[in-house]
Amino acid sequence: MDANLPLLLTGVAKAFPCRSLALPVWFYLGEIMTISEYLKAHERLLLALVAAGVLWVGIGKVDTLIQHHDDANLKQAQVIAAQDASKNAAITAQVASDKAAFDALQTKLQAEDAALVQANVALATALTTQQKTDAILPPTDLVARWNSLVPQAAASVTPNGVTLPSAGAVATVQQLELIPVQQQELTNEQTLVANGNALAAAQTKQVTDLTAQVTGLKLQSVDDAKVCQAQIAVVKADARKSKRRWFVAGFAAGIATRILGEF
Protein backbone atom coordinates (compact mmCIF):
# COMPACT_ATOMS: atom_id res chain seq x y z
CA MET A 1 0.00 0.00 0.00
CA ASP A 2 1.26 3.47 -0.82
CA ALA A 3 2.46 5.29 2.30
CA ASN A 4 0.69 8.48 1.17
CA LEU A 5 -2.72 6.81 0.87
CA PRO A 6 -3.85 7.52 4.46
CA LEU A 7 -2.95 11.16 4.01
CA LEU A 8 -4.81 11.29 0.71
CA LEU A 9 -7.89 9.63 2.18
CA THR A 10 -7.76 11.97 5.13
CA GLY A 11 -7.77 14.97 2.80
CA VAL A 12 -10.68 13.59 0.80
CA ALA A 13 -12.68 12.80 3.95
CA LYS A 14 -12.12 16.25 5.36
CA ALA A 15 -13.00 17.93 2.07
CA PHE A 16 -16.08 15.74 1.42
CA PRO A 17 -17.24 14.32 4.77
CA CYS A 18 -20.89 13.76 3.71
CA ARG A 19 -20.84 13.28 -0.05
CA SER A 20 -20.02 9.55 -0.27
CA LEU A 21 -23.48 8.20 0.57
CA ALA A 22 -23.59 6.24 -2.69
CA LEU A 23 -20.46 4.24 -1.85
CA PRO A 24 -20.69 0.95 0.01
CA VAL A 25 -17.85 2.07 2.27
CA TRP A 26 -16.98 5.43 3.82
CA PHE A 27 -13.66 7.21 3.92
CA TYR A 28 -13.38 9.16 7.15
CA LEU A 29 -10.13 10.54 8.55
CA GLY A 30 -8.03 7.99 6.67
CA GLU A 31 -10.19 5.02 7.74
CA ILE A 32 -12.40 2.84 5.62
CA MET A 33 -15.85 2.51 7.31
CA THR A 34 -18.93 0.58 6.39
CA ILE A 35 -22.35 2.24 6.30
CA SER A 36 -23.36 0.68 9.62
CA GLU A 37 -20.13 1.87 11.22
CA TYR A 38 -20.65 5.37 9.87
CA LEU A 39 -24.26 5.46 11.11
CA LYS A 40 -23.17 4.25 14.51
CA ALA A 41 -20.38 6.83 14.66
CA HIS A 42 -22.86 9.62 13.83
CA GLU A 43 -25.87 8.22 15.65
CA ARG A 44 -26.57 11.37 17.69
CA LEU A 45 -26.36 13.63 14.68
CA LEU A 46 -28.69 11.43 12.64
CA LEU A 47 -31.16 11.10 15.49
CA ALA A 48 -31.14 14.85 15.93
CA LEU A 49 -31.80 15.34 12.23
CA VAL A 50 -34.61 12.77 12.26
CA ALA A 51 -36.16 14.34 15.37
CA ALA A 52 -35.90 17.79 13.81
CA GLY A 53 -37.52 16.52 10.64
CA VAL A 54 -40.35 14.81 12.52
CA LEU A 55 -40.86 17.91 14.65
CA TRP A 56 -40.94 20.15 11.59
CA VAL A 57 -43.40 17.92 9.76
CA GLY A 58 -45.59 17.61 12.86
CA ILE A 59 -45.69 21.35 13.43
CA GLY A 60 -46.41 21.91 9.77
CA LYS A 61 -49.30 19.45 9.91
CA VAL A 62 -50.73 21.09 13.02
CA ASP A 63 -50.42 24.56 11.49
CA THR A 64 -52.04 23.30 8.30
CA LEU A 65 -54.93 21.76 10.22
CA ILE A 66 -55.42 24.97 12.16
CA GLN A 67 -55.33 27.00 8.97
CA HIS A 68 -57.83 24.69 7.27
CA HIS A 69 -60.07 24.91 10.33
CA ASP A 70 -59.89 28.70 10.29
CA ASP A 71 -60.54 28.77 6.55
CA ALA A 72 -63.57 26.50 6.97
CA ASN A 73 -64.92 28.71 9.74
CA LEU A 74 -64.34 31.78 7.61
CA LYS A 75 -66.14 30.25 4.63
CA GLN A 76 -69.04 29.21 6.84
CA ALA A 77 -69.20 32.70 8.32
CA GLN A 78 -69.14 34.16 4.83
CA VAL A 79 -72.00 31.89 3.74
CA ILE A 80 -74.07 32.87 6.78
CA ALA A 81 -73.21 36.54 6.22
CA ALA A 82 -74.31 36.26 2.59
CA GLN A 83 -77.59 34.63 3.64
CA ASP A 84 -78.16 37.32 6.26
CA ALA A 85 -77.37 40.00 3.70
CA SER A 86 -79.91 38.46 1.30
CA LYS A 87 -82.55 38.34 4.05
CA ASN A 88 -81.75 41.90 5.08
CA ALA A 89 -82.03 43.04 1.49
CA ALA A 90 -85.45 41.39 1.19
CA ILE A 91 -86.57 42.94 4.48
CA THR A 92 -85.25 46.32 3.40
CA ALA A 93 -87.18 46.06 0.12
CA GLN A 94 -90.33 45.05 2.02
CA VAL A 95 -89.91 47.93 4.44
CA ALA A 96 -89.49 50.34 1.53
CA SER A 97 -92.63 48.92 -0.12
CA ASP A 98 -94.58 49.17 3.13
CA LYS A 99 -93.42 52.74 3.61
CA ALA A 100 -94.49 53.68 0.09
CA ALA A 101 -97.92 52.10 0.66
CA PHE A 102 -98.23 53.83 4.03
CA ASP A 103 -97.27 57.19 2.55
CA ALA A 104 -99.84 56.78 -0.24
CA LEU A 105 -102.56 55.78 2.25
CA GLN A 106 -101.62 58.64 4.56
CA THR A 107 -101.85 61.13 1.71
CA LYS A 108 -105.25 59.76 0.68
CA LEU A 109 -106.65 59.79 4.21
CA GLN A 110 -105.31 63.26 4.87
CA ALA A 111 -107.10 64.49 1.76
CA GLU A 112 -110.33 62.79 2.88
CA ASP A 113 -109.98 64.23 6.38
CA ALA A 114 -109.49 67.70 4.95
CA ALA A 115 -112.63 67.24 2.82
CA LEU A 116 -114.60 66.10 5.86
CA VAL A 117 -113.43 69.09 7.84
CA GLN A 118 -114.60 71.40 5.07
CA ALA A 119 -117.91 69.53 4.92
CA ASN A 120 -118.39 70.00 8.67
CA VAL A 121 -117.66 73.69 8.31
CA ALA A 122 -120.24 73.90 5.52
CA LEU A 123 -122.82 72.04 7.64
CA ALA A 124 -122.24 74.36 10.61
CA THR A 125 -122.57 77.39 8.38
CA ALA A 126 -125.78 76.04 6.83
CA LEU A 127 -127.22 75.31 10.31
CA THR A 128 -126.54 78.84 11.48
CA THR A 129 -128.15 80.25 8.33
CA GLN A 130 -131.24 78.00 8.66
CA GLN A 131 -131.70 78.94 12.31
CA LYS A 132 -131.65 82.62 11.41
CA THR A 133 -134.16 81.92 8.64
CA ASP A 134 -136.45 79.94 10.99
CA ALA A 135 -136.47 82.87 13.40
CA ILE A 136 -138.22 85.15 10.88
CA LEU A 137 -140.56 82.68 9.13
CA PRO A 138 -144.28 83.48 9.10
CA PRO A 139 -146.51 80.96 10.94
CA THR A 140 -147.50 79.10 7.78
CA ASP A 141 -143.88 78.60 6.67
CA LEU A 142 -142.82 77.80 10.22
CA VAL A 143 -145.44 75.06 10.48
CA ALA A 144 -144.36 73.68 7.12
CA ARG A 145 -140.77 73.61 8.29
CA TRP A 146 -141.83 72.00 11.56
CA ASN A 147 -143.76 69.24 9.83
CA SER A 148 -140.88 68.63 7.41
CA LEU A 149 -138.47 68.08 10.31
CA VAL A 150 -140.97 66.05 12.41
CA PRO A 151 -143.58 64.51 10.10
CA GLN A 152 -145.51 63.10 13.08
CA ALA A 153 -145.90 66.56 14.63
CA ALA A 154 -149.03 67.51 12.59
CA ALA A 155 -148.57 71.16 13.52
CA SER A 156 -151.10 73.68 12.23
CA VAL A 157 -151.64 77.44 12.17
CA THR A 158 -154.22 79.04 14.47
CA PRO A 159 -155.29 82.66 14.90
CA ASN A 160 -153.16 82.84 17.98
CA GLY A 161 -150.13 81.15 16.42
CA VAL A 162 -149.24 77.48 15.99
CA THR A 163 -150.79 74.43 17.61
CA LEU A 164 -150.27 70.68 17.49
CA PRO A 165 -151.95 67.67 19.01
CA SER A 166 -150.53 65.80 21.96
CA ALA A 167 -149.12 63.07 19.70
CA GLY A 168 -147.38 65.74 17.62
CA ALA A 169 -145.93 67.29 20.75
CA VAL A 170 -144.61 63.88 21.87
CA ALA A 171 -143.10 63.23 18.43
CA THR A 172 -141.47 66.64 18.48
CA VAL A 173 -139.99 66.14 21.94
CA GLN A 174 -138.77 62.66 20.96
CA GLN A 175 -137.05 64.11 17.94
CA LEU A 176 -135.49 66.80 20.06
CA GLU A 177 -134.21 64.13 22.46
CA LEU A 178 -131.89 62.97 19.72
CA ILE A 179 -129.95 66.21 19.74
CA PRO A 180 -128.09 65.89 23.07
CA VAL A 181 -127.49 62.20 22.44
CA GLN A 182 -126.07 62.86 19.01
CA GLN A 183 -123.97 65.68 20.40
CA GLN A 184 -122.54 63.35 23.04
CA GLU A 185 -121.96 60.65 20.45
CA LEU A 186 -120.14 63.22 18.33
CA THR A 187 -117.97 64.15 21.30
CA ASN A 188 -117.24 60.48 21.93
CA GLU A 189 -116.33 59.93 18.30
CA GLN A 190 -114.01 62.91 18.41
CA THR A 191 -112.33 61.43 21.50
CA LEU A 192 -111.96 58.08 19.70
CA VAL A 193 -110.41 59.83 16.73
CA ALA A 194 -107.99 61.70 19.00
CA ASN A 195 -107.04 58.46 20.74
CA GLY A 196 -106.55 56.74 17.40
CA ASN A 197 -104.35 59.57 16.20
CA ALA A 198 -102.29 59.39 19.39
CA LEU A 199 -101.92 55.62 19.01
CA ALA A 200 -100.96 55.99 15.35
CA ALA A 201 -98.35 58.60 16.28
CA ALA A 202 -96.93 56.27 18.95
CA GLN A 203 -96.85 53.36 16.49
CA THR A 204 -95.13 55.52 13.91
CA LYS A 205 -92.51 56.50 16.46
CA GLN A 206 -92.07 52.86 17.44
CA VAL A 207 -91.56 51.87 13.81
CA THR A 208 -89.04 54.68 13.41
CA ASP A 209 -87.16 53.57 16.51
CA LEU A 210 -87.18 49.92 15.42
CA THR A 211 -85.92 50.92 11.98
CA ALA A 212 -83.08 52.85 13.60
CA GLN A 213 -82.33 49.86 15.83
CA VAL A 214 -82.21 47.49 12.86
CA THR A 215 -79.92 49.90 11.04
CA GLY A 216 -77.63 50.01 14.07
CA LEU A 217 -77.60 46.22 14.35
CA LYS A 218 -76.70 45.93 10.67
CA LEU A 219 -73.80 48.32 11.18
CA GLN A 220 -72.73 46.38 14.26
CA SER A 221 -72.88 43.15 12.27
CA VAL A 222 -70.63 44.65 9.61
CA ASP A 223 -68.20 45.87 12.27
CA ASP A 224 -68.17 42.45 13.95
CA ALA A 225 -67.43 40.81 10.60
CA LYS A 226 -64.50 43.17 10.10
CA VAL A 227 -63.18 42.35 13.57
CA CYS A 228 -63.53 38.64 12.84
CA GLN A 229 -61.62 39.02 9.59
CA ALA A 230 -58.88 40.93 11.38
CA GLN A 231 -58.64 38.28 14.10
CA ILE A 232 -58.36 35.50 11.52
CA ALA A 233 -55.63 37.44 9.74
CA VAL A 234 -53.75 37.81 13.05
CA VAL A 235 -54.05 34.08 13.75
CA LYS A 236 -52.72 33.21 10.31
CA ALA A 237 -49.87 35.66 10.69
CA ASP A 238 -48.98 34.15 14.07
CA ALA A 239 -49.04 30.68 12.53
CA ARG A 240 -46.64 31.76 9.78
CA LYS A 241 -44.36 33.36 12.36
CA SER A 242 -44.47 30.18 14.43
CA LYS A 243 -43.41 28.13 11.42
CA ARG A 244 -40.50 30.41 10.74
CA ARG A 245 -39.39 30.39 14.38
CA TRP A 246 -39.54 26.63 14.57
CA PHE A 247 -37.64 26.34 11.31
CA VAL A 248 -34.89 28.61 12.56
CA ALA A 249 -34.80 26.86 15.91
CA GLY A 250 -34.65 23.43 14.29
CA PHE A 251 -31.98 24.49 11.89
CA ALA A 252 -29.90 25.98 14.68
CA ALA A 253 -30.38 22.88 16.85
CA GLY A 254 -29.31 20.66 13.98
CA ILE A 255 -26.16 22.68 13.41
CA ALA A 256 -25.35 22.67 17.11
CA THR A 257 -25.92 18.92 17.40
CA ARG A 258 -23.72 18.28 14.39
CA ILE A 259 -20.96 20.44 15.79
CA LEU A 260 -21.16 18.72 19.17
CA GLY A 261 -21.05 15.35 17.42
CA GLU A 262 -17.69 16.20 15.93
CA PHE A 263 -16.11 16.29 19.34
C-alpha positions as CSV (number, residue, x, y, z in Angstrom):
1,M,0.0,0.0,0.0
2,D,1.3,3.5,-0.8
3,A,2.5,5.3,2.3
4,N,0.7,8.5,1.2
5,L,-2.7,6.8,0.9
6,P,-3.9,7.5,4.5
7,L,-2.9,11.2,4.0
8,L,-4.8,11.3,0.7
9,L,-7.9,9.6,2.2
10,T,-7.8,12.0,5.1
11,G,-7.8,15.0,2.8
12,V,-10.7,13.6,0.8
13,A,-12.7,12.8,3.9
14,K,-12.1,16.2,5.4
15,A,-13.0,17.9,2.1
16,F,-16.1,15.7,1.4
17,P,-17.2,14.3,4.8
18,C,-20.9,13.8,3.7
19,R,-20.8,13.3,-0.1
20,S,-20.0,9.6,-0.3
21,L,-23.5,8.2,0.6
22,A,-23.6,6.2,-2.7
23,L,-20.5,4.2,-1.8
24,P,-20.7,0.9,0.0
25,V,-17.9,2.1,2.3
26,W,-17.0,5.4,3.8
27,F,-13.7,7.2,3.9
28,Y,-13.4,9.2,7.1
29,L,-10.1,10.5,8.6
30,G,-8.0,8.0,6.7
31,E,-10.2,5.0,7.7
32,I,-12.4,2.8,5.6
33,M,-15.8,2.5,7.3
34,T,-18.9,0.6,6.4
35,I,-22.3,2.2,6.3
36,S,-23.4,0.7,9.6
37,E,-20.1,1.9,11.2
38,Y,-20.7,5.4,9.9
39,L,-24.3,5.5,11.1
40,K,-23.2,4.2,14.5
41,A,-20.4,6.8,14.7
42,H,-22.9,9.6,13.8
43,E,-25.9,8.2,15.6
44,R,-26.6,11.4,17.7
45,L,-26.4,13.6,14.7
46,L,-28.7,11.4,12.6
47,L,-31.2,11.1,15.5
48,A,-31.1,14.9,15.9
49,L,-31.8,15.3,12.2
50,V,-34.6,12.8,12.3
51,A,-36.2,14.3,15.4
52,A,-35.9,17.8,13.8
53,G,-37.5,16.5,10.6
54,V,-40.4,14.8,12.5
55,L,-40.9,17.9,14.6
56,W,-40.9,20.2,11.6
57,V,-43.4,17.9,9.8
58,G,-45.6,17.6,12.9
59,I,-45.7,21.4,13.4
60,G,-46.4,21.9,9.8
61,K,-49.3,19.4,9.9
62,V,-50.7,21.1,13.0
63,D,-50.4,24.6,11.5
64,T,-52.0,23.3,8.3
65,L,-54.9,21.8,10.2
66,I,-55.4,25.0,12.2
67,Q,-55.3,27.0,9.0
68,H,-57.8,24.7,7.3
69,H,-60.1,24.9,10.3
70,D,-59.9,28.7,10.3
71,D,-60.5,28.8,6.6
72,A,-63.6,26.5,7.0
73,N,-64.9,28.7,9.7
74,L,-64.3,31.8,7.6
75,K,-66.1,30.2,4.6
76,Q,-69.0,29.2,6.8
77,A,-69.2,32.7,8.3
78,Q,-69.1,34.2,4.8
79,V,-72.0,31.9,3.7
80,I,-74.1,32.9,6.8
81,A,-73.2,36.5,6.2
82,A,-74.3,36.3,2.6
83,Q,-77.6,34.6,3.6
84,D,-78.2,37.3,6.3
85,A,-77.4,40.0,3.7
86,S,-79.9,38.5,1.3
87,K,-82.5,38.3,4.1
88,N,-81.8,41.9,5.1
89,A,-82.0,43.0,1.5
90,A,-85.5,41.4,1.2
91,I,-86.6,42.9,4.5
92,T,-85.3,46.3,3.4
93,A,-87.2,46.1,0.1
94,Q,-90.3,45.0,2.0
95,V,-89.9,47.9,4.4
96,A,-89.5,50.3,1.5
97,S,-92.6,48.9,-0.1
98,D,-94.6,49.2,3.1
99,K,-93.4,52.7,3.6
100,A,-94.5,53.7,0.1
101,A,-97.9,52.1,0.7
102,F,-98.2,53.8,4.0
103,D,-97.3,57.2,2.6
104,A,-99.8,56.8,-0.2
105,L,-102.6,55.8,2.2
106,Q,-101.6,58.6,4.6
107,T,-101.8,61.1,1.7
108,K,-105.2,59.8,0.7
109,L,-106.6,59.8,4.2
110,Q,-105.3,63.3,4.9
111,A,-107.1,64.5,1.8
112,E,-110.3,62.8,2.9
113,D,-110.0,64.2,6.4
114,A,-109.5,67.7,4.9
115,A,-112.6,67.2,2.8
116,L,-114.6,66.1,5.9
117,V,-113.4,69.1,7.8
118,Q,-114.6,71.4,5.1
119,A,-117.9,69.5,4.9
120,N,-118.4,70.0,8.7
121,V,-117.7,73.7,8.3
122,A,-120.2,73.9,5.5
123,L,-122.8,72.0,7.6
124,A,-122.2,74.4,10.6
125,T,-122.6,77.4,8.4
126,A,-125.8,76.0,6.8
127,L,-127.2,75.3,10.3
128,T,-126.5,78.8,11.5
129,T,-128.2,80.3,8.3
130,Q,-131.2,78.0,8.7
131,Q,-131.7,78.9,12.3
132,K,-131.7,82.6,11.4
133,T,-134.2,81.9,8.6
134,D,-136.4,79.9,11.0
135,A,-136.5,82.9,13.4
136,I,-138.2,85.2,10.9
137,L,-140.6,82.7,9.1
138,P,-144.3,83.5,9.1
139,P,-146.5,81.0,10.9
140,T,-147.5,79.1,7.8
141,D,-143.9,78.6,6.7
142,L,-142.8,77.8,10.2
143,V,-145.4,75.1,10.5
144,A,-144.4,73.7,7.1
145,R,-140.8,73.6,8.3
146,W,-141.8,72.0,11.6
147,N,-143.8,69.2,9.8
148,S,-140.9,68.6,7.4
149,L,-138.5,68.1,10.3
150,V,-141.0,66.0,12.4
151,P,-143.6,64.5,10.1
152,Q,-145.5,63.1,13.1
153,A,-145.9,66.6,14.6
154,A,-149.0,67.5,12.6
155,A,-148.6,71.2,13.5
156,S,-151.1,73.7,12.2
157,V,-151.6,77.4,12.2
158,T,-154.2,79.0,14.5
159,P,-155.3,82.7,14.9
160,N,-153.2,82.8,18.0
161,G,-150.1,81.2,16.4
162,V,-149.2,77.5,16.0
163,T,-150.8,74.4,17.6
164,L,-150.3,70.7,17.5
165,P,-152.0,67.7,19.0
166,S,-150.5,65.8,22.0
167,A,-149.1,63.1,19.7
168,G,-147.4,65.7,17.6
169,A,-145.9,67.3,20.7
170,V,-144.6,63.9,21.9
171,A,-143.1,63.2,18.4
172,T,-141.5,66.6,18.5
173,V,-140.0,66.1,21.9
174,Q,-138.8,62.7,21.0
175,Q,-137.1,64.1,17.9
176,L,-135.5,66.8,20.1
177,E,-134.2,64.1,22.5
178,L,-131.9,63.0,19.7
179,I,-130.0,66.2,19.7
180,P,-128.1,65.9,23.1
181,V,-127.5,62.2,22.4
182,Q,-126.1,62.9,19.0
183,Q,-124.0,65.7,20.4
184,Q,-122.5,63.4,23.0
185,E,-122.0,60.6,20.5
186,L,-120.1,63.2,18.3
187,T,-118.0,64.1,21.3
188,N,-117.2,60.5,21.9
189,E,-116.3,59.9,18.3
190,Q,-114.0,62.9,18.4
191,T,-112.3,61.4,21.5
192,L,-112.0,58.1,19.7
193,V,-110.4,59.8,16.7
194,A,-108.0,61.7,19.0
195,N,-107.0,58.5,20.7
196,G,-106.6,56.7,17.4
197,N,-104.3,59.6,16.2
198,A,-102.3,59.4,19.4
199,L,-101.9,55.6,19.0
200,A,-101.0,56.0,15.3
201,A,-98.4,58.6,16.3
202,A,-96.9,56.3,19.0
203,Q,-96.8,53.4,16.5
204,T,-95.1,55.5,13.9
205,K,-92.5,56.5,16.5
206,Q,-92.1,52.9,17.4
207,V,-91.6,51.9,13.8
208,T,-89.0,54.7,13.4
209,D,-87.2,53.6,16.5
210,L,-87.2,49.9,15.4
211,T,-85.9,50.9,12.0
212,A,-83.1,52.8,13.6
213,Q,-82.3,49.9,15.8
214,V,-82.2,47.5,12.9
215,T,-79.9,49.9,11.0
216,G,-77.6,50.0,14.1
217,L,-77.6,46.2,14.3
218,K,-76.7,45.9,10.7
219,L,-73.8,48.3,11.2
220,Q,-72.7,46.4,14.3
221,S,-72.9,43.1,12.3
222,V,-70.6,44.7,9.6
223,D,-68.2,45.9,12.3
224,D,-68.2,42.5,14.0
225,A,-67.4,40.8,10.6
226,K,-64.5,43.2,10.1
227,V,-63.2,42.3,13.6
228,C,-63.5,38.6,12.8
229,Q,-61.6,39.0,9.6
230,A,-58.9,40.9,11.4
231,Q,-58.6,38.3,14.1
232,I,-58.4,35.5,11.5
233,A,-55.6,37.4,9.7
234,V,-53.7,37.8,13.0
235,V,-54.1,34.1,13.8
236,K,-52.7,33.2,10.3
237,A,-49.9,35.7,10.7
238,D,-49.0,34.1,14.1
239,A,-49.0,30.7,12.5
240,R,-46.6,31.8,9.8
241,K,-44.4,33.4,12.4
242,S,-44.5,30.2,14.4
243,K,-43.4,28.1,11.4
244,R,-40.5,30.4,10.7
245,R,-39.4,30.4,14.4
246,W,-39.5,26.6,14.6
247,F,-37.6,26.3,11.3
248,V,-34.9,28.6,12.6
249,A,-34.8,26.9,15.9
250,G,-34.6,23.4,14.3
251,F,-32.0,24.5,11.9
252,A,-29.9,26.0,14.7
253,A,-30.4,22.9,16.8
254,G,-29.3,20.7,14.0
255,I,-26.2,22.7,13.4
256,A,-25.3,22.7,17.1
257,T,-25.9,18.9,17.4
258,R,-23.7,18.3,14.4
259,I,-21.0,20.4,15.8
260,L,-21.2,18.7,19.2
261,G,-21.1,15.4,17.4
262,E,-17.7,16.2,15.9
263,F,-16.1,16.3,19.3
